[in-house]
């Protein structure tokens, strides 16, 4: 898996899908990638723009190519 920031998709729906694909809860996913559950909730609510690095970490948890 290599990084490609041109594939950045900060849409809350995509981030939510990644968490579901990982088989983890929102809290588990947040803890696994080293962030607070509150920040994860803010990304999922669209209050904050999800950084590409968070997206990439969630894609890795979901075992995406």
PDBQT receptor file of N, H, CA, C and O in Angstrom, charges set to zero:
ATOM      1  N   UNK A   1       0.851  -1.170   0.000  1.00  0.00    +0.000 N 
ATOM      2  CA  UNK A   1       0.000   0.000   0.000  1.00  0.00    +0.000 C 
ATOM      3  C   UNK A   1       0.900   1.238   0.000  1.00  0.00    +0.000 C 
ATOM      4  O   UNK A   1       1.768   1.390   0.859  1.00  0.00    +0.000 OA
ATOM      5  N   UNK A   2       0.679   2.101  -0.963  1.00  0.00    +0.000 N 
ATOM      6  H   UNK A   2      -0.026   1.977  -1.661  1.00  0.00    +0.000 HD
ATOM      7  CA  UNK A   2       1.456   3.335  -1.034  1.00  0.00    +0.000 C 
ATOM      8  C   UNK A   2       0.531   4.539  -0.903  1.00  0.00    +0.000 C 
ATOM      9  O   UNK A   2      -0.653   4.474  -1.234  1.00  0.00    +0.000 OA
ATOM     10  N   UNK A   3       1.090   5.621  -0.419  1.00  0.00    +0.000 N 
ATOM     11  H   UNK A   3       2.052   5.674  -0.150  1.00  0.00    +0.000 HD
ATOM     12  CA  UNK A   3       0.295   6.836  -0.257  1.00  0.00    +0.000 C 
ATOM     13  C   UNK A   3       0.148   7.552  -1.591  1.00  0.00    +0.000 C 
ATOM     14  O   UNK A   3       1.065   7.564  -2.413  1.00  0.00    +0.000 OA
ATOM     15  N   UNK A   4      -1.009   8.142  -1.788  1.00  0.00    +0.000 N 
ATOM     16  H   UNK A   4      -1.754   8.132  -1.121  1.00  0.00    +0.000 HD
ATOM     17  CA  UNK A   4      -1.282   8.949  -2.979  1.00  0.00    +0.000 C 
ATOM     18  C   UNK A   4      -2.322   9.984  -2.589  1.00  0.00    +0.000 C 
ATOM     19  O   UNK A   4      -3.524   9.725  -2.646  1.00  0.00    +0.000 OA
ATOM     20  N   UNK A   5      -1.855  11.147  -2.196  1.00  0.00    +0.000 N 
ATOM     21  H   UNK A   5      -0.878  11.357  -2.149  1.00  0.00    +0.000 HD
ATOM     22  CA  UNK A   5      -2.768  12.173  -1.679  1.00  0.00    +0.000 C 
ATOM     23  C   UNK A   5      -3.744  12.705  -2.728  1.00  0.00    +0.000 C 
ATOM     24  O   UNK A   5      -4.679  13.427  -2.381  1.00  0.00    +0.000 OA
ATOM     25  N   UNK A   6      -3.547  12.365  -4.000  1.00  0.00    +0.000 N 
ATOM     26  H   UNK A   6      -2.788  11.779  -4.283  1.00  0.00    +0.000 HD
ATOM     27  CA  UNK A   6      -4.527  12.775  -5.010  1.00  0.00    +0.000 C 
ATOM     28  C   UNK A   6      -5.832  11.997  -4.839  1.00  0.00    +0.000 C 
ATOM     29  O   UNK A   6      -6.855  12.358  -5.420  1.00  0.00    +0.000 OA
ATOM     30  N   UNK A   7      -5.792  10.930  -4.042  1.00  0.00    +0.000 N 
ATOM     31  H   UNK A   7      -4.961  10.636  -3.570  1.00  0.00    +0.000 HD
ATOM     32  CA  UNK A   7      -6.984  10.123  -3.778  1.00  0.00    +0.000 C 
ATOM     33  C   UNK A   7      -7.695  10.545  -2.487  1.00  0.00    +0.000 C 
ATOM     34  O   UNK A   7      -8.522   9.802  -1.959  1.00  0.00    +0.000 OA
ATOM     35  N   UNK A   8      -7.373  11.731  -1.987  1.00  0.00    +0.000 N 
ATOM     36  H   UNK A   8      -6.701  12.335  -2.416  1.00  0.00    +0.000 HD
ATOM     37  CA  UNK A   8      -7.970  12.216  -0.742  1.00  0.00    +0.000 C 
ATOM     38  C   UNK A   8      -9.475  12.368  -0.898  1.00  0.00    +0.000 C 
ATOM     39  O   UNK A   8      -9.950  13.078  -1.784  1.00  0.00    +0.000 OA
ATOM     40  N   UNK A   9     -10.217  11.696  -0.029  1.00  0.00    +0.000 N 
ATOM     41  H   UNK A   9      -9.831  11.119   0.691  1.00  0.00    +0.000 HD
ATOM     42  CA  UNK A   9     -11.672  11.773  -0.018  1.00  0.00    +0.000 C 
ATOM     43  C   UNK A   9     -12.109  11.984   1.426  1.00  0.00    +0.000 C 
ATOM     44  O   UNK A   9     -12.327  11.012   2.148  1.00  0.00    +0.000 OA
ATOM     45  N   UNK A  10     -12.241  13.245   1.862  1.00  0.00    +0.000 N 
ATOM     46  H   UNK A  10     -12.064  14.035   1.275  1.00  0.00    +0.000 HD
ATOM     47  CA  UNK A  10     -12.578  13.511   3.255  1.00  0.00    +0.000 C 
ATOM     48  C   UNK A  10     -14.071  13.406   3.579  1.00  0.00    +0.000 C 
ATOM     49  O   UNK A  10     -14.488  13.768   4.680  1.00  0.00    +0.000 OA
ATOM     50  N   UNK A  11     -14.872  12.920   2.646  1.00  0.00    +0.000 N 
ATOM     51  H   UNK A  11     -14.533  12.625   1.752  1.00  0.00    +0.000 HD
ATOM     52  CA  UNK A  11     -16.320  12.834   2.879  1.00  0.00    +0.000 C 
ATOM     53  C   UNK A  11     -16.608  11.952   4.093  1.00  0.00    +0.000 C 
ATOM     54  O   UNK A  11     -16.098  10.835   4.185  1.00  0.00    +0.000 OA
ATOM     55  N   UNK A  12     -17.421  12.448   5.021  1.00  0.00    +0.000 N 
ATOM     56  H   UNK A  12     -17.836  13.355   4.947  1.00  0.00    +0.000 HD
ATOM     57  CA  UNK A  12     -17.766  11.649   6.206  1.00  0.00    +0.000 C 
ATOM     58  C   UNK A  12     -18.320  10.264   5.863  1.00  0.00    +0.000 C 
ATOM     59  O   UNK A  12     -18.070   9.298   6.583  1.00  0.00    +0.000 OA
ATOM     60  N   UNK A  13     -19.063  10.170   4.773  1.00  0.00    +0.000 N 
ATOM     61  H   UNK A  13     -19.266  10.955   4.188  1.00  0.00    +0.000 HD
ATOM     62  CA  UNK A  13     -19.629   8.881   4.375  1.00  0.00    +0.000 C 
ATOM     63  C   UNK A  13     -18.530   7.877   4.047  1.00  0.00    +0.000 C 
ATOM     64  O   UNK A  13     -18.641   6.700   4.389  1.00  0.00    +0.000 OA
ATOM     65  N   UNK A  14     -17.469   8.337   3.386  1.00  0.00    +0.000 N 
ATOM     66  H   UNK A  14     -17.378   9.294   3.108  1.00  0.00    +0.000 HD
ATOM     67  CA  UNK A  14     -16.360   7.444   3.034  1.00  0.00    +0.000 C 
ATOM     68  C   UNK A  14     -15.590   7.030   4.288  1.00  0.00    +0.000 C 
ATOM     69  O   UNK A  14     -15.207   5.869   4.427  1.00  0.00    +0.000 OA
ATOM     70  N   UNK A  15     -15.368   7.964   5.183  1.00  0.00    +0.000 N 
ATOM     71  H   UNK A  15     -15.679   8.907   5.069  1.00  0.00    +0.000 HD
ATOM     72  CA  UNK A  15     -14.656   7.659   6.423  1.00  0.00    +0.000 C 
ATOM     73  C   UNK A  15     -15.465   6.661   7.243  1.00  0.00    +0.000 C 
ATOM     74  O   UNK A  15     -14.906   5.722   7.811  1.00  0.00    +0.000 OA
ATOM     75  N   UNK A  16     -16.771   6.862   7.306  1.00  0.00    +0.000 N 
ATOM     76  H   UNK A  16     -17.225   7.625   6.845  1.00  0.00    +0.000 HD
ATOM     77  CA  UNK A  16     -17.658   5.934   8.016  1.00  0.00    +0.000 C 
ATOM     78  C   UNK A  16     -17.589   4.543   7.382  1.00  0.00    +0.000 C 
ATOM     79  O   UNK A  16     -17.548   3.537   8.090  1.00  0.00    +0.000 OA
ATOM     80  N   UNK A  17     -17.577   4.490   6.042  1.00  0.00    +0.000 N 
ATOM     81  H   UNK A  17     -17.610   5.308   5.467  1.00  0.00    +0.000 HD
ATOM     82  CA  UNK A  17     -17.489   3.217   5.333  1.00  0.00    +0.000 C 
ATOM     83  C   UNK A  17     -16.168   2.510   5.650  1.00  0.00    +0.000 C 
ATOM     84  O   UNK A  17     -16.140   1.294   5.839  1.00  0.00    +0.000 OA
ATOM     85  N   UNK A  18     -15.076   3.277   5.706  1.00  0.00    +0.000 N 
ATOM     86  H   UNK A  18     -15.098   4.265   5.553  1.00  0.00    +0.000 HD
ATOM     87  CA  UNK A  18     -13.774   2.685   6.026  1.00  0.00    +0.000 C 
ATOM     88  C   UNK A  18     -13.781   2.051   7.414  1.00  0.00    +0.000 C 
ATOM     89  O   UNK A  18     -13.245   0.961   7.612  1.00  0.00    +0.000 OA
ATOM     90  N   UNK A  19     -14.390   2.742   8.365  1.00  0.00    +0.000 N 
ATOM     91  H   UNK A  19     -14.826   3.627   8.204  1.00  0.00    +0.000 HD
ATOM     92  CA  UNK A  19     -14.457   2.199   9.724  1.00  0.00    +0.000 C 
ATOM     93  C   UNK A  19     -15.265   0.910   9.722  1.00  0.00    +0.000 C 
ATOM     94  O   UNK A  19     -14.872  -0.072  10.353  1.00  0.00    +0.000 OA
ATOM     95  N   UNK A  20     -16.381   0.908   9.025  1.00  0.00    +0.000 N 
ATOM     96  H   UNK A  20     -16.700   1.706   8.513  1.00  0.00    +0.000 HD
ATOM     97  CA  UNK A  20     -17.204  -0.299   8.952  1.00  0.00    +0.000 C 
ATOM     98  C   UNK A  20     -16.433  -1.440   8.287  1.00  0.00    +0.000 C 
ATOM     99  O   UNK A  20     -16.493  -2.584   8.740  1.00  0.00    +0.000 OA
ATOM    100  N   UNK A  21     -15.710  -1.123   7.214  1.00  0.00    +0.000 N 
ATOM    101  H   UNK A  21     -15.660  -0.194   6.847  1.00  0.00    +0.000 HD
ATOM    102  CA  UNK A  21     -14.936  -2.139   6.493  1.00  0.00    +0.000 C 
ATOM    103  C   UNK A  21     -13.811  -2.711   7.351  1.00  0.00    +0.000 C 
ATOM    104  O   UNK A  21     -13.381  -3.844   7.140  1.00  0.00    +0.000 OA
ATOM    105  N   UNK A  22     -13.335  -1.925   8.320  1.00  0.00    +0.000 N 
ATOM    106  H   UNK A  22     -13.684  -1.004   8.491  1.00  0.00    +0.000 HD
ATOM    107  CA  UNK A  22     -12.260  -2.408   9.189  1.00  0.00    +0.000 C 
ATOM    108  C   UNK A  22     -12.775  -3.405  10.224  1.00  0.00    +0.000 C 
ATOM    109  O   UNK A  22     -11.997  -4.164  10.801  1.00  0.00    +0.000 OA
ATOM    110  N   UNK A  23     -14.087  -3.402  10.455  1.00  0.00    +0.000 N 
ATOM    111  H   UNK A  23     -14.719  -2.786   9.986  1.00  0.00    +0.000 HD
ATOM    112  CA  UNK A  23     -14.666  -4.292  11.453  1.00  0.00    +0.000 C 
ATOM    113  C   UNK A  23     -14.523  -3.776  12.874  1.00  0.00    +0.000 C 
ATOM    114  O   UNK A  23     -14.771  -4.508  13.833  1.00  0.00    +0.000 OA
ATOM    115  N   UNK A  24     -14.125  -2.520  13.013  1.00  0.00    +0.000 N 
ATOM    116  H   UNK A  24     -13.924  -1.925  12.234  1.00  0.00    +0.000 HD
ATOM    117  CA  UNK A  24     -13.947  -1.908  14.325  1.00  0.00    +0.000 C 
ATOM    118  C   UNK A  24     -15.062  -0.906  14.599  1.00  0.00    +0.000 C 
ATOM    119  O   UNK A  24     -15.746  -0.454  13.681  1.00  0.00    +0.000 OA
ATOM    120  N   UNK A  25     -15.233  -0.570  15.863  1.00  0.00    +0.000 N 
ATOM    121  H   UNK A  25     -14.676  -0.937  16.609  1.00  0.00    +0.000 HD
ATOM    122  CA  UNK A  25     -16.146   0.521  16.203  1.00  0.00    +0.000 C 
ATOM    123  C   UNK A  25     -15.409   1.835  15.953  1.00  0.00    +0.000 C 
ATOM    124  O   UNK A  25     -14.199   1.847  15.726  1.00  0.00    +0.000 OA
ATOM    125  N   UNK A  26     -16.147   2.930  15.998  1.00  0.00    +0.000 N 
ATOM    126  H   UNK A  26     -17.130   2.920  16.182  1.00  0.00    +0.000 HD
ATOM    127  CA  UNK A  26     -15.523   4.249  15.827  1.00  0.00    +0.000 C 
ATOM    128  C   UNK A  26     -14.471   4.492  16.898  1.00  0.00    +0.000 C 
ATOM    129  O   UNK A  26     -13.388   4.999  16.606  1.00  0.00    +0.000 OA
ATOM    130  N   UNK A  27     -14.784   4.135  18.125  1.00  0.00    +0.000 N 
ATOM    131  H   UNK A  27     -15.664   3.723  18.362  1.00  0.00    +0.000 HD
ATOM    132  CA  UNK A  27     -13.847   4.342  19.233  1.00  0.00    +0.000 C 
ATOM    133  C   UNK A  27     -12.614   3.459  19.047  1.00  0.00    +0.000 C 
ATOM    134  O   UNK A  27     -11.491   3.924  19.240  1.00  0.00    +0.000 OA
ATOM    135  N   UNK A  28     -12.806   2.201  18.679  1.00  0.00    +0.000 N 
ATOM    136  H   UNK A  28     -13.718   1.823  18.522  1.00  0.00    +0.000 HD
ATOM    137  CA  UNK A  28     -11.676   1.301  18.470  1.00  0.00    +0.000 C 
ATOM    138  C   UNK A  28     -10.777   1.798  17.338  1.00  0.00    +0.000 C 
ATOM    139  O   UNK A  28      -9.552   1.780  17.457  1.00  0.00    +0.000 OA
ATOM    140  N   UNK A  29     -11.390   2.239  16.247  1.00  0.00    +0.000 N 
ATOM    141  H   UNK A  29     -12.386   2.253  16.150  1.00  0.00    +0.000 HD
ATOM    142  CA  UNK A  29     -10.614   2.738  15.109  1.00  0.00    +0.000 C 
ATOM    143  C   UNK A  29      -9.817   3.979  15.514  1.00  0.00    +0.000 C 
ATOM    144  O   UNK A  29      -8.640   4.103  15.174  1.00  0.00    +0.000 OA
ATOM    145  N   UNK A  30     -10.455   4.889  16.234  1.00  0.00    +0.000 N 
ATOM    146  H   UNK A  30     -11.410   4.788  16.510  1.00  0.00    +0.000 HD
ATOM    147  CA  UNK A  30      -9.763   6.101  16.681  1.00  0.00    +0.000 C 
ATOM    148  C   UNK A  30      -8.574   5.740  17.566  1.00  0.00    +0.000 C 
ATOM    149  O   UNK A  30      -7.472   6.254  17.372  1.00  0.00    +0.000 OA
ATOM    150  N   UNK A  31      -8.796   4.865  18.526  1.00  0.00    +0.000 N 
ATOM    151  H   UNK A  31      -9.691   4.447  18.684  1.00  0.00    +0.000 HD
ATOM    152  CA  UNK A  31      -7.712   4.459  19.423  1.00  0.00    +0.000 C 
ATOM    153  C   UNK A  31      -6.608   3.736  18.660  1.00  0.00    +0.000 C 
ATOM    154  O   UNK A  31      -5.428   3.933  18.952  1.00  0.00    +0.000 OA
ATOM    155  N   UNK A  32      -6.966   2.912  17.699  1.00  0.00    +0.000 N 
ATOM    156  H   UNK A  32      -7.924   2.752  17.462  1.00  0.00    +0.000 HD
ATOM    157  CA  UNK A  32      -5.977   2.135  16.951  1.00  0.00    +0.000 C 
ATOM    158  C   UNK A  32      -5.037   3.039  16.155  1.00  0.00    +0.000 C 
ATOM    159  O   UNK A  32      -3.855   2.728  16.003  1.00  0.00    +0.000 OA
ATOM    160  N   UNK A  33      -5.563   4.164  15.645  1.00  0.00    +0.000 N 
ATOM    161  H   UNK A  33      -6.522   4.417  15.769  1.00  0.00    +0.000 HD
ATOM    162  CA  UNK A  33      -4.691   5.054  14.859  1.00  0.00    +0.000 C 
ATOM    163  C   UNK A  33      -4.155   6.220  15.691  1.00  0.00    +0.000 C 
ATOM    164  O   UNK A  33      -3.512   7.124  15.157  1.00  0.00    +0.000 OA
ATOM    165  N   UNK A  34      -4.422   6.197  16.999  1.00  0.00    +0.000 N 
ATOM    166  H   UNK A  34      -4.944   5.463  17.433  1.00  0.00    +0.000 HD
ATOM    167  CA  UNK A  34      -3.810   7.171  17.896  1.00  0.00    +0.000 C 
ATOM    168  C   UNK A  34      -4.469   8.525  17.944  1.00  0.00    +0.000 C 
ATOM    169  O   UNK A  34      -3.798   9.546  18.096  1.00  0.00    +0.000 OA
ATOM    170  N   UNK A  35      -5.773   8.539  17.816  1.00  0.00    +0.000 N 
ATOM    171  H   UNK A  35      -6.318   7.710  17.693  1.00  0.00    +0.000 HD
ATOM    172  CA  UNK A  35      -6.473   9.821  17.917  1.00  0.00    +0.000 C 
ATOM    173  C   UNK A  35      -7.626   9.684  18.906  1.00  0.00    +0.000 C 
ATOM    174  O   UNK A  35      -8.021   8.574  19.261  1.00  0.00    +0.000 OA
ATOM    175  N   UNK A  36      -8.154  10.809  19.341  1.00  0.00    +0.000 N 
ATOM    176  H   UNK A  36      -7.833  11.711  19.052  1.00  0.00    +0.000 HD
ATOM    177  CA  UNK A  36      -9.244  10.754  20.310  1.00  0.00    +0.000 C 
ATOM    178  C   UNK A  36     -10.557  10.402  19.613  1.00  0.00    +0.000 C 
ATOM    179  O   UNK A  36     -10.787  10.799  18.471  1.00  0.00    +0.000 OA
ATOM    180  N   UNK A  37     -11.414   9.656  20.308  1.00  0.00    +0.000 N 
ATOM    181  H   UNK A  37     -11.227   9.333  21.236  1.00  0.00    +0.000 HD
ATOM    182  CA  UNK A  37     -12.734   9.349  19.751  1.00  0.00    +0.000 C 
ATOM    183  C   UNK A  37     -13.538  10.616  19.450  1.00  0.00    +0.000 C 
ATOM    184  O   UNK A  37     -14.324  10.642  18.503  1.00  0.00    +0.000 OA
ATOM    185  N   UNK A  38     -13.344  11.662  20.250  1.00  0.00    +0.000 N 
ATOM    186  H   UNK A  38     -12.705  11.641  21.019  1.00  0.00    +0.000 HD
ATOM    187  CA  UNK A  38     -14.078  12.919  20.017  1.00  0.00    +0.000 C 
ATOM    188  C   UNK A  38     -13.704  13.517  18.664  1.00  0.00    +0.000 C 
ATOM    189  O   UNK A  38     -14.577  13.979  17.929  1.00  0.00    +0.000 OA
ATOM    190  N   UNK A  39     -12.417  13.512  18.332  1.00  0.00    +0.000 N 
ATOM    191  H   UNK A  39     -11.708  13.136  18.930  1.00  0.00    +0.000 HD
ATOM    192  CA  UNK A  39     -11.982  14.035  17.039  1.00  0.00    +0.000 C 
ATOM    193  C   UNK A  39     -12.560  13.192  15.910  1.00  0.00    +0.000 C 
ATOM    194  O   UNK A  39     -12.988  13.729  14.889  1.00  0.00    +0.000 OA
ATOM    195  N   UNK A  40     -12.575  11.867  16.092  1.00  0.00    +0.000 N 
ATOM    196  H   UNK A  40     -12.228  11.431  16.922  1.00  0.00    +0.000 HD
ATOM    197  CA  UNK A  40     -13.161  10.988  15.072  1.00  0.00    +0.000 C 
ATOM    198  C   UNK A  40     -14.632  11.341  14.860  1.00  0.00    +0.000 C 
ATOM    199  O   UNK A  40     -15.100  11.418  13.724  1.00  0.00    +0.000 OA
ATOM    200  N   UNK A  41     -15.357  11.554  15.955  1.00  0.00    +0.000 N 
ATOM    201  H   UNK A  41     -14.977  11.492  16.878  1.00  0.00    +0.000 HD
ATOM    202  CA  UNK A  41     -16.774  11.933  15.832  1.00  0.00    +0.000 C 
ATOM    203  C   UNK A  41     -16.928  13.242  15.072  1.00  0.00    +0.000 C 
ATOM    204  O   UNK A  41     -17.870  13.404  14.294  1.00  0.00    +0.000 OA
ATOM    205  N   UNK A  42     -16.014  14.173  15.290  1.00  0.00    +0.000 N 
ATOM    206  H   UNK A  42     -15.250  14.042  15.922  1.00  0.00    +0.000 HD
ATOM    207  CA  UNK A  42     -16.088  15.459  14.591  1.00  0.00    +0.000 C 
ATOM    208  C   UNK A  42     -15.830  15.287  13.093  1.00  0.00    +0.000 C 
ATOM    209  O   UNK A  42     -16.451  15.968  12.278  1.00  0.00    +0.000 OA
ATOM    210  N   UNK A  43     -14.920  14.384  12.724  1.00  0.00    +0.000 N 
ATOM    211  H   UNK A  43     -14.414  13.830  13.386  1.00  0.00    +0.000 HD
ATOM    212  CA  UNK A  43     -14.699  14.087  11.304  1.00  0.00    +0.000 C 
ATOM    213  C   UNK A  43     -15.965  13.479  10.702  1.00  0.00    +0.000 C 
ATOM    214  O   UNK A  43     -16.374  13.849   9.601  1.00  0.00    +0.000 OA
ATOM    215  N   UNK A  44     -16.580  12.547  11.425  1.00  0.00    +0.000 N 
ATOM    216  H   UNK A  44     -16.248  12.247  12.319  1.00  0.00    +0.000 HD
ATOM    217  CA  UNK A  44     -17.766  11.860  10.915  1.00  0.00    +0.000 C 
ATOM    218  C   UNK A  44     -18.987  12.774  10.853  1.00  0.00    +0.000 C 
ATOM    219  O   UNK A  44     -19.895  12.540  10.056  1.00  0.00    +0.000 OA
ATOM    220  N   UNK A  45     -19.016  13.792  11.672  1.00  0.00    +0.000 N 
ATOM    221  H   UNK A  45     -18.278  13.982  12.320  1.00  0.00    +0.000 HD
ATOM    222  CA  UNK A  45     -20.122  14.754  11.659  1.00  0.00    +0.000 C 
ATOM    223  C   UNK A  45     -19.903  15.852  10.618  1.00  0.00    +0.000 C 
ATOM    224  O   UNK A  45     -20.797  16.659  10.366  1.00  0.00    +0.000 OA
ATOM    225  N   UNK A  46     -18.713  15.879  10.017  1.00  0.00    +0.000 N 
ATOM    226  H   UNK A  46     -17.987  15.223  10.223  1.00  0.00    +0.000 HD
ATOM    227  CA  UNK A  46     -18.422  16.907   9.028  1.00  0.00    +0.000 C 
ATOM    228  C   UNK A  46     -18.015  18.228   9.649  1.00  0.00    +0.000 C 
ATOM    229  O   UNK A  46     -17.944  19.242   8.954  1.00  0.00    +0.000 OA
ATOM    230  N   UNK A  47     -17.745  18.234  10.953  1.00  0.00    +0.000 N 
ATOM    231  H   UNK A  47     -17.803  17.410  11.517  1.00  0.00    +0.000 HD
ATOM    232  CA  UNK A  47     -17.319  19.462  11.628  1.00  0.00    +0.000 C 
ATOM    233  C   UNK A  47     -15.876  19.807  11.292  1.00  0.00    +0.000 C 
ATOM    234  O   UNK A  47     -15.496  20.977  11.281  1.00  0.00    +0.000 OA
ATOM    235  N   UNK A  48     -15.080  18.789  11.020  1.00  0.00    +0.000 N 
ATOM    236  H   UNK A  48     -15.389  17.837  11.029  1.00  0.00    +0.000 HD
ATOM    237  CA  UNK A  48     -13.676  18.948  10.646  1.00  0.00    +0.000 C 
ATOM    238  C   UNK A  48     -13.436  18.199   9.344  1.00  0.00    +0.000 C 
ATOM    239  O   UNK A  48     -14.096  17.198   9.066  1.00  0.00    +0.000 OA
ATOM    240  N   UNK A  49     -12.502  18.679   8.559  1.00  0.00    +0.000 N 
ATOM    241  H   UNK A  49     -11.965  19.492   8.785  1.00  0.00    +0.000 HD
ATOM    242  CA  UNK A  49     -12.112  17.976   7.329  1.00  0.00    +0.000 C 
ATOM    243  C   UNK A  49     -11.118  16.888   7.716  1.00  0.00    +0.000 C 
ATOM    244  O   UNK A  49     -10.106  17.161   8.362  1.00  0.00    +0.000 OA
ATOM    245  N   UNK A  50     -11.408  15.673   7.324  1.00  0.00    +0.000 N 
ATOM    246  H   UNK A  50     -12.230  15.451   6.799  1.00  0.00    +0.000 HD
ATOM    247  CA  UNK A  50     -10.529  14.552   7.636  1.00  0.00    +0.000 C 
ATOM    248  C   UNK A  50      -9.227  14.676   6.860  1.00  0.00    +0.000 C 
ATOM    249  O   UNK A  50      -9.253  14.742   5.631  1.00  0.00    +0.000 OA
ATOM    250  N   UNK A  51      -8.082  14.708   7.550  1.00  0.00    +0.000 N 
ATOM    251  H   UNK A  51      -8.061  14.655   8.548  1.00  0.00    +0.000 HD
ATOM    252  CA  UNK A  51      -6.796  14.781   6.854  1.00  0.00    +0.000 C 
ATOM    253  C   UNK A  51      -6.526  13.491   6.074  1.00  0.00    +0.000 C 
ATOM    254  O   UNK A  51      -7.031  12.422   6.415  1.00  0.00    +0.000 OA
ATOM    255  N   UNK A  52      -5.729  13.619   5.037  1.00  0.00    +0.000 N 
ATOM    256  H   UNK A  52      -5.318  14.488   4.760  1.00  0.00    +0.000 HD
ATOM    257  CA  UNK A  52      -5.411  12.451   4.223  1.00  0.00    +0.000 C 
ATOM    258  C   UNK A  52      -4.742  11.352   5.049  1.00  0.00    +0.000 C 
ATOM    259  O   UNK A  52      -5.004  10.170   4.823  1.00  0.00    +0.000 OA
ATOM    260  N   UNK A  53      -3.886  11.722   5.997  1.00  0.00    +0.000 N 
ATOM    261  H   UNK A  53      -3.673  12.681   6.180  1.00  0.00    +0.000 HD
ATOM    262  CA  UNK A  53      -3.205  10.704   6.792  1.00  0.00    +0.000 C 
ATOM    263  C   UNK A  53      -4.174   9.870   7.616  1.00  0.00    +0.000 C 
ATOM    264  O   UNK A  53      -3.945   8.676   7.808  1.00  0.00    +0.000 OA
ATOM    265  N   UNK A  54      -5.241  10.466   8.102  1.00  0.00    +0.000 N 
ATOM    266  H   UNK A  54      -5.428  11.436   7.946  1.00  0.00    +0.000 HD
ATOM    267  CA  UNK A  54      -6.265   9.713   8.831  1.00  0.00    +0.000 C 
ATOM    268  C   UNK A  54      -6.972   8.768   7.865  1.00  0.00    +0.000 C 
ATOM    269  O   UNK A  54      -7.195   7.601   8.184  1.00  0.00    +0.000 OA
ATOM    270  N   UNK A  55      -7.320   9.269   6.696  1.00  0.00    +0.000 N 
ATOM    271  H   UNK A  55      -7.138  10.218   6.436  1.00  0.00    +0.000 HD
ATOM    272  CA  UNK A  55      -7.947   8.425   5.677  1.00  0.00    +0.000 C 
ATOM    273  C   UNK A  55      -7.039   7.241   5.344  1.00  0.00    +0.000 C 
ATOM    274  O   UNK A  55      -7.501   6.101   5.283  1.00  0.00    +0.000 OA
ATOM    275  N   UNK A  56      -5.766   7.504   5.132  1.00  0.00    +0.000 N 
ATOM    276  H   UNK A  56      -5.390   8.430   5.182  1.00  0.00    +0.000 HD
ATOM    277  CA  UNK A  56      -4.815   6.448   4.774  1.00  0.00    +0.000 C 
ATOM    278  C   UNK A  56      -4.717   5.405   5.883  1.00  0.00    +0.000 C 
ATOM    279  O   UNK A  56      -4.692   4.205   5.610  1.00  0.00    +0.000 OA
ATOM    280  N   UNK A  57      -4.661   5.862   7.132  1.00  0.00    +0.000 N 
ATOM    281  H   UNK A  57      -4.682   6.836   7.354  1.00  0.00    +0.000 HD
ATOM    282  CA  UNK A  57      -4.589   4.929   8.262  1.00  0.00    +0.000 C 
ATOM    283  C   UNK A  57      -5.835   4.057   8.333  1.00  0.00    +0.000 C 
ATOM    284  O   UNK A  57      -5.741   2.862   8.610  1.00  0.00    +0.000 OA
ATOM    285  N   UNK A  58      -7.003   4.649   8.085  1.00  0.00    +0.000 N 
ATOM    286  H   UNK A  58      -7.079   5.620   7.860  1.00  0.00    +0.000 HD
ATOM    287  CA  UNK A  58      -8.241   3.865   8.096  1.00  0.00    +0.000 C 
ATOM    288  C   UNK A  58      -8.288   2.897   6.927  1.00  0.00    +0.000 C 
ATOM    289  O   UNK A  58      -8.789   1.782   7.070  1.00  0.00    +0.000 OA
ATOM    290  N   UNK A  59      -7.779   3.300   5.780  1.00  0.00    +0.000 N 
ATOM    291  H   UNK A  59      -7.371   4.206   5.664  1.00  0.00    +0.000 HD
ATOM    292  CA  UNK A  59      -7.702   2.378   4.639  1.00  0.00    +0.000 C 
ATOM    293  C   UNK A  59      -6.791   1.204   4.962  1.00  0.00    +0.000 C 
ATOM    294  O   UNK A  59      -7.064   0.075   4.556  1.00  0.00    +0.000 OA
ATOM    295  N   UNK A  60      -5.719   1.462   5.685  1.00  0.00    +0.000 N 
ATOM    296  H   UNK A  60      -5.497   2.379   6.015  1.00  0.00    +0.000 HD
ATOM    297  CA  UNK A  60      -4.821   0.374   6.090  1.00  0.00    +0.000 C 
ATOM    298  C   UNK A  60      -5.523  -0.576   7.058  1.00  0.00    +0.000 C 
ATOM    299  O   UNK A  60      -5.357  -1.792   6.962  1.00  0.00    +0.000 OA
ATOM    300  N   UNK A  61      -6.308  -0.027   7.992  1.00  0.00    +0.000 N 
ATOM    301  H   UNK A  61      -6.443   0.961   8.069  1.00  0.00    +0.000 HD
ATOM    302  CA  UNK A  61      -7.062  -0.876   8.901  1.00  0.00    +0.000 C 
ATOM    303  C   UNK A  61      -8.093  -1.730   8.177  1.00  0.00    +0.000 C 
ATOM    304  O   UNK A  61      -8.382  -2.855   8.583  1.00  0.00    +0.000 OA
ATOM    305  N   UNK A  62      -8.643  -1.179   7.096  1.00  0.00    +0.000 N 
ATOM    306  H   UNK A  62      -8.408  -0.265   6.765  1.00  0.00    +0.000 HD
ATOM    307  CA  UNK A  62      -9.640  -1.896   6.303  1.00  0.00    +0.000 C 
ATOM    308  C   UNK A  62      -8.987  -2.823   5.272  1.00  0.00    +0.000 C 
ATOM    309  O   UNK A  62      -9.684  -3.505   4.520  1.00  0.00    +0.000 OA
ATOM    310  N   UNK A  63      -7.642  -2.846   5.238  1.00  0.00    +0.000 N 
ATOM    311  H   UNK A  63      -7.076  -2.292   5.848  1.00  0.00    +0.000 HD
ATOM    312  CA  UNK A  63      -6.890  -3.699   4.307  1.00  0.00    +0.000 C 
ATOM    313  C   UNK A  63      -7.213  -3.403   2.848  1.00  0.00    +0.000 C 
ATOM    314  O   UNK A  63      -7.342  -4.320   2.037  1.00  0.00    +0.000 OA
ATOM    315  N   UNK A  64      -7.343  -2.123   2.518  1.00  0.00    +0.000 N 
ATOM    316  H   UNK A  64      -7.238  -1.378   3.177  1.00  0.00    +0.000 HD
ATOM    317  CA  UNK A  64      -7.588  -1.754   1.129  1.00  0.00    +0.000 C 
ATOM    318  C   UNK A  64      -6.263  -1.676   0.386  1.00  0.00    +0.000 C 
ATOM    319  O   UNK A  64      -5.234  -1.357   0.982  1.00  0.00    +0.000 OA
ATOM    320  N   UNK A  65      -6.281  -1.964  -0.909  1.00  0.00    +0.000 N 
ATOM    321  H   UNK A  65      -7.116  -2.223  -1.393  1.00  0.00    +0.000 HD
ATOM    322  CA  UNK A  65      -5.019  -1.906  -1.686  1.00  0.00    +0.000 C 
ATOM    323  C   UNK A  65      -4.535  -0.481  -1.883  1.00  0.00    +0.000 C 
ATOM    324  O   UNK A  65      -3.498  -0.262  -2.509  1.00  0.00    +0.000 OA
TER     325      UNK A  65
